[in-house]
Amino acid sequence: LLLKRLTVDMIKIAEENAVFEFKEIDRGAIGMISQSYRLMSPQMVRYSMLSGGSISAKQLYQNGDIPVIVSTGESALERAEAVARVISTKDRDLLIDTKKALNGLEKNFDPENDMRLEQAFTFSNNIKGKSSSLRRTFLDKSKL
């Protein structure tokens, strides 16, 4: 269990042709912000969240936000498992404490409260009718 969690939480691996999109703003929602700060730098988060634009894995790799990128045809899962095997050779107690230190040093990272804040903004915009309108527009376009 620890091994799987560490590979998910600590190591980002993507295929070179992967694209990340955060279209919440076009759908009338505010979300994924707190999780995005763990994926990429604050400026990339701002760009993607405010514009609804796409960011390629190659861009994130060049920016240093993704440390490992695999070529098309290579298995990201196999690469993650290889990294996990290296991590699993480390002292368990030191791994746990290192993970705690990393989490503690991530500035203002509190996913539970951050997600509540995002949901509150989405709820507020829902009450104003903005979210419903944007969702209808998105659904209408997706039927084409």
C-alpha positions in Angstrom: 0.0 0.0 0.0 2.8 2.4 0.9 4.6 1.6 -2.3 1.6 2.4 -4.5 0.8 5.6 -2.6 4.3 6.9 -3.0 4.4 6.4 -6.7 1.1 8.2 -7.1 1.9 11.0 -4.7 5.5 11.7 -5.3 6.5 10.8 -8.9 4.8 12.2 -12.0 5.2 10.2 -15.1 3.5 11.0 -18.4 3.5 9.8 -22.0 5.0 12.4 -24.3 1.8 12.9 -26.2 -0.4 13.4 -23.1 -2.4 16.6 -22.9 -3.8 18.1 -19.7 -6.9 20.2 -19.9 -8.8 22.0 -17.2 -12.1 23.0 -18.7 -13.9 23.7 -15.5 -14.2 27.4 -16.2 -16.0 26.6 -19.5 -18.4 24.2 -17.6 -19.4 26.6 -14.9 -17.3 25.0 -12.2 -14.3 25.9 -10.1 -12.3 22.8 -9.3 -9.1 20.8 -9.5 -7.1 23.8 -8.4 -5.6 22.3 -5.3 -4.7 19.1 -7.1 -3.2 21.0 -10.0 -0.7 22.7 -7.7 0.7 19.3 -7.2 1.0 18.7 -10.9 2.5 22.0 -12.1 3.9 25.3 -11.2 1.5 28.1 -10.0 1.8 30.0 -13.3 0.9 27.0 -15.3 -2.1 26.4 -13.0 -3.2 30.0 -13.4 -2.9 29.8 -17.2 -4.8 26.5 -17.5 -7.5 27.4 -15.0 -8.2 30.9 -16.2 -8.0 30.1 -20.0 -9.3 26.6 -20.0 -6.3 25.9 -22.3 -4.4 22.8 -22.9 -0.9 22.0 -21.6 1.1 19.2 -23.1 3.2 16.7 -21.1 6.2 18.0 -23.1 5.6 21.5 -21.9 5.3 20.3 -18.3 8.5 18.3 -18.7 10.4 21.2 -20.2 9.1 23.4 -17.3 10.3 20.8 -14.8 6.8 20.0 -13.6 7.0 16.4 -14.7 10.4 14.7 -14.0 9.8 11.6 -16.1 8.3 11.4 -19.6 8.0 8.2 -21.6 8.0 8.0 -25.4 4.9 6.8 -27.2 4.8 3.1 -27.1 6.7 2.9 -23.9 4.6 2.0 -20.9 4.2 4.7 -18.3 2.9 2.0 -15.9 6.1 0.0 -16.4 8.2 3.1 -15.8 6.2 3.9 -12.6 6.7 0.3 -11.4 10.5 0.6 -12.0 10.6 3.9 -10.0 8.5 2.2 -7.3 11.0 -0.7 -7.1 13.8 1.8 -6.5 11.8 3.6 -3.8 10.8 0.3 -2.2 14.5 -0.4 -1.5 14.7 2.6 0.9 14.1 2.4 4.6 10.4 2.4 5.3 10.5 4.8 8.3 12.6 7.2 6.4 10.2 7.1 3.4 7.3 7.8 5.7 9.1 10.7 7.4 10.3 12.1 4.1 6.7 12.0 2.7 5.5 13.8 5.8 8.2 16.4 5.4 7.4 16.9 1.7 3.7 17.3 2.5 4.3 19.6 5.4 6.5 21.8 3.2 4.1 22.2 0.4 3.0 25.7 1.0 -0.6 26.0 2.3 -1.5 22.6 0.9 -4.7 21.4 2.6 -6.7 19.5 0.0 -9.8 19.0 2.0 -10.3 22.7 2.8 -9.1 23.7 -0.7 -11.7 21.4 -2.3 -14.4 22.8 0.0 -13.4 26.3 -1.2 -13.6 25.3 -4.8 -17.0 23.7 -4.3 -18.3 26.8 -2.4 -17.4 29.0 -5.4 -19.0 26.5 -7.8 -22.1 26.4 -5.6 -22.2 30.2 -5.5 -22.0 30.4 -9.3 -24.7 27.8 -9.5 -27.0 29.9 -7.4 -26.3 32.9 -9.7 -27.3 30.8 -12.7 -23.9 31.1 -14.3 -22.8 27.5 -13.9 -26.1 26.1 -15.3 -25.9 28.3 -18.4 -22.3 27.3 -19.1 -23.1 23.6 -18.6 -26.1 23.9 -21.0 -23.9 25.6 -23.6 -21.2 22.9 -23.2 -23.8 20.1 -23.5 -25.4 21.7 -26.5 -22.0 21.9 -28.2 -21.1 18.3 -27.3 -24.2 17.0 -29.1 -23.0 18.3 -32.4 
